[in-house]
Amino acid sequence: MTRPAGTAGQLVLELYVRDLKKSRRFYLDYGFSLARDDGDFVELQWDDSLLFLEQVNDKPETPVSPVGNILIMVPNHGSKRR
């Protein structure tokens, strides 16, 4: 895959999740690969981009309105959208 312009040195994103097993399965089904699994923390990889997921059981409720916007540059996977 050719890296889109302007993505070199991209930040690594870590997401806190309530159900790591379910979240991990979602990203693996989407095309990420598993780079590391430490039980309550996983490192996922797409080419040279990383995504960290950490299970946090006492995480606050998800806000009704989004509080951010995340763009992960990957090839077109429109056929895998749910």
DAQUI-V565001 format. One record per helix or strand of 3 or more residues. SS is the DSSP state (~ for helix, > for strand). FROM is the first residue (numbers start at 1). LEN is the number of residues. If there is no record, write none. Layout:
((SS,FROM,LEN) (SS,FROM,LEN))
This chain:
((>,13,5) (~,20,11) (>,33,5) (>,41,6) (>,49,7) (~,78,3))
